[in-house]
Amino acid sequence: MSGALLDTRCPRCGGGFECGVNAGRCDCFGIRLTEELRTELAARYPDRCLCLRCLRELAGVDADAAQPVIGSASASG
């Protein structure tokens, strides 16, 4: 991992955000998604990251939730 944050735009809402996937500490690592939702998002937005707000909305998590948990423990997103 390069450790650099990626300054990007969410393909769903168009909002800007910093993706930390290359830094190994992206905010989305704390959201658990079902395999079905992960597969759907990968097909709809190939090779793209969505902002935390959109991921929470799609997963049905309250935007103010501190640590959202959706789906099974093995289906983390």
N, C-alpha and C positions, 0 to 999 in steps of 0.2 A: 504494500500500500504506500502511496506517495505521501499521505498525510495532508494533502491540500484539500480545502473546502472548495466545492464547485458552486459558483454563482450561476444559478439557472432559473428558468421559468417553468412553472407547473403547466403541463400540457392540458390539464382539465380546466383550470380557472384562469390561467394566464398570469397569476401572481408570481412575483419573484421570491426566491428563498435560497438559502445556502444548504446544499446537500453535503453531508459529511461522510458519505459512504466510503470514499477513498481515504478518509482520515480514521476510519474505523469507529466513528462515534456519531452516526447519524441519529437524529431524534426519532426517526421512524423505527429504529431497532426495538423500541419499547412497545410497539403496537403489535398485537397478535391478530393475524388475519386467517380466515379459513383458507384451505387449499383451493376451494372453488373460487373465492374472491381473488386470491393471488393469481390464479390461472386466467381469470377474466381480465384483470388489470394488465397482465403481461401481454395478452392478445390485443387489447385495446390501445395500450401505450407501450409498444415494444421499445426496449432499451431506453426508457425514460423514467425519471423519478417524479412522483407526485408530492406536493407539499403536505405537511403534516395535517393541516386543516382539511384538505380534501380526503386524505386517508381516513381521518377520524369520521368525517361525514359519511363516506362510503361504507365504513365498517359499522356505522350506527352508534358511534361513541360520542358522548357529550363533549363538546369542544373544550370545556373547562376541566375535564377529568385529568387528574394528575398522572395516573398510570392506567391507560385503557387496556382492557383484556377482552379480545374477541376470538372466538373459535377455540380449537384445542391447543393444548400447551405445545404440541409439536408443530403447529402451523404458525410460526412467527413470521412477521413481515419485515 
